[in-house]
Every structure is written in C-alpha cells, then in structure tokens.
Amino acid sequence: MSMQTIRVAVGSALIGLLGSAALFAQTPSPPDSTSSPSAASSPSQRDATKSPSAEATTTAGDQPSDASSPHQRQAAASSSKESMKTCLDRQAKATPQASKEEMTKACNDQMKAEKEHLSKAHPTPKDSDSSSTTPAPR
C-alpha cells in the first residue's frame, strides 16, 4: 500500500469518528426521574401484585407422578397406551400362536419391568437433614 492510500484510510476513519461523536452529542439524555419506581406500572398492575396470590395446594404423594399436571398425566397415559399397542403388535408377530391374554400379560410384565428400571435409574431425592450438608463457618 502506498502512503497516499494509508493517509486516505486514516483520514476517512477520523472523519467517521468525528461524525459519530457529533451525532452522539446531539442525542438528548432521558430526563432524571424523581418519581418512585411504581410510576413505571399501571395502578391495576400494582393492585394485582400487591396482594399475595394463593399458591397451589400441595398433595401428600411421594411418587414423582404425583407432581404431574393433568396434561402431563394424560400425555403419559397416551404414550403408555401406544407402548402397550406396540408391544402387543410385536408379541403377535413373534408368537402368533399365543392368546391375547398371554400377550397382554407379557406386555404388562415388560412395561412394569421398564418402569421399575427407570425408577431405579432415576431415584427420587429424599429429604435430608440440612445441618449435615451445611458447611461450617470459617
């Protein structure tokens, strides 16, 4: 690159910086607010958040499925129905001489074994004494 090209590039950069600085200086800053933060919300929003909302009632269940919403239970039930149907189809292909009762029993046993396997693979955490896990102060 020639010295002339470098001078043009540096000059263009300086002009660009000066132009952006002039534009920035002309932008007005927001006025200082002396009002309270509640002015940023409407009265109905303040009323809605002022009163404590009622929390969902707890159920006394120790199974992970007890914490599921109705939609989650429905989705799980439909997937288990699909799993059962798939299992019955496989059983029918593998053992065409078996009765429907035998195939249903085999599939129920298989699904029960899978469920037990999953519960062992992902055990539910038990409440522990918090004092034993709290680090000692220094």
C-alpha positions in Angstrom: 0.0 0.0 0.0 1.2 3.4 -0.8 1.5 6.2 1.7 -1.3 8.1 -0.1 -3.7 5.2 0.4 -2.9 5.0 4.1 -3.5 8.7 4.6 -6.9 8.5 2.9 -7.9 5.5 5.0 -6.8 7.2 8.3 -8.5 10.4 7.3 -11.7 8.6 6.4 -11.7 6.8 9.8 -11.1 10.1 11.7 -14.0 11.8 9.8 -16.3 8.9 10.6 -15.4 9.0 14.3 -15.9 12.8 14.5 -19.3 12.4 12.7 -20.5 9.8 15.1 -19.3 11.8 18.1 -21.2 14.8 16.9 -24.3 12.7 16.5 -23.9 11.2 19.9 -23.5 14.7 21.5 -26.8 15.8 19.9 -28.8 12.9 21.3 -30.7 14.2 24.4 -30.3 12.1 27.5 -33.5 11.0 29.3 -34.7 13.3 32.0 -33.8 12.5 35.5 -36.7 10.8 37.2 -37.7 11.8 40.7 -40.8 9.7 40.8 -41.0 6.3 42.5 -40.4 3.0 40.7 -44.2 2.3 41.0 -44.8 5.1 38.4 -43.5 2.6 35.8 -46.5 0.4 36.2 -50.2 1.0 36.0 -52.5 1.1 39.0 -54.1 -2.2 38.0 -50.7 -3.9 37.8 -49.8 -2.6 41.3 -53.1 -3.8 42.7 -52.6 -7.3 41.1 -49.1 -7.7 42.5 -49.8 -6.1 45.9 -52.0 -8.8 47.3 -50.3 -12.2 47.9 -51.5 -14.7 45.4 -52.8 -18.1 46.6 -50.4 -20.9 46.0 -51.5 -24.2 44.6 -52.4 -26.8 47.2 -49.9 -29.5 47.8 -50.7 -33.2 47.7 -49.2 -35.7 50.0 -47.7 -38.0 47.5 -44.3 -39.5 47.4 -44.3 -40.6 43.7 -42.9 -38.3 41.0 -46.1 -38.7 39.1 -47.9 -37.0 42.0 -46.3 -33.7 40.9 -47.6 -34.0 37.3 -50.2 -31.8 35.9 -53.4 -33.3 34.4 -52.0 -32.6 30.9 -48.7 -34.5 31.8 -50.7 -37.4 33.2 -52.8 -37.5 30.0 -49.7 -37.4 27.8 -48.1 -40.2 29.8 -51.2 -42.3 29.7 -51.5 -41.9 25.9 -47.8 -42.8 25.5 -48.2 -45.9 27.7 -51.3 -46.9 25.6 -49.2 -46.5 22.5 -46.3 -48.5 24.1 -48.8 -51.3 25.0 -50.2 -51.4 21.5 -46.7 -51.5 20.0 -45.8 -54.3 22.5 -48.9 -56.3 21.6 -48.1 -55.9 17.9 -44.6 -57.2 18.5 -45.9 -60.1 20.6 -48.4 -61.0 17.9 -45.6 -61.1 15.2 -43.2 -63.0 17.5 -45.6 -65.6 18.9 -48.7 -65.8 16.6 -49.9 -68.9 18.5 -50.2 -67.1 21.9 -53.6 -66.0 23.1 -54.4 -62.3 23.6 -54.4 -62.8 27.4 -50.9 -64.2 27.3 -49.6 -61.4 25.1 -51.3 -58.8 27.3 -49.7 -60.4 30.4 -46.3 -60.5 28.7 -46.6 -56.8 27.7 -47.8 -55.8 31.2 -44.8 -57.6 32.7 -42.5 -55.9 30.3 -43.9 -52.4 30.9 -43.7 -53.0 34.7 -40.1 -54.1 34.4 -39.3 -51.0 32.3 -41.0 -48.7 34.8 -39.0 -50.3 37.7 -35.8 -50.0 35.8 -36.5 -46.3 35.2 -37.3 -45.6 38.8 -34.0 -47.3 39.9 -32.1 -45.4 37.3 -33.6 -42.1 38.4 -34.4 -42.4 42.1 -36.4 -39.6 43.8 -34.3 -37.5 46.1 -35.1 -37.9 49.8 -35.2 -35.0 52.2 -32.0 -35.0 54.2 -31.0 -33.2 57.4 -29.9 -29.8 56.2 -27.5 -29.4 59.1 -25.3 -32.2 57.8 -24.9 -30.6 54.4 -24.3 -27.0 55.7 -20.7 -26.1 55.6 -19.1 -25.0 58.9 -18.4 -21.2 59.2 -14.8 -20.1 58.9 
